[in-house]
């Protein structure tokens, strides 16, 4: 599978339709301060970590900073 084709697809759809059958590790990219994700969670990178395992990095369309 060419993982570049998954870039920017919504994560739930990509996981359900294209990545089923793999063990997955999901990392969500975020700023280094408290935020809430806004919009869709999208695939940013997929990396093979084994024969049937993948590491996914995903991020939201936007982030809203939380004032604490």
C-alpha positions, 0 to 999 in steps of 0.5 A: 500500500502506498501510504502517501495516498492516505495523507489528509484523509479523515482518520476514522475513514482511513482506519476503517476502510484502508488500514483494517487488519493492521495493529495500529499505534495512533499519535495525535500531533498537538501544540505544546500548550493546552488545546482542544482539537477543532475540525476533522482528525486527519492522517498526517503520516503512516509508517510501517513498524512491523510486518502487520503494524503501523504507526499513524500520526494525525492532527486536527484541522485547527486547534483552540487554545485553552486558557487555564 
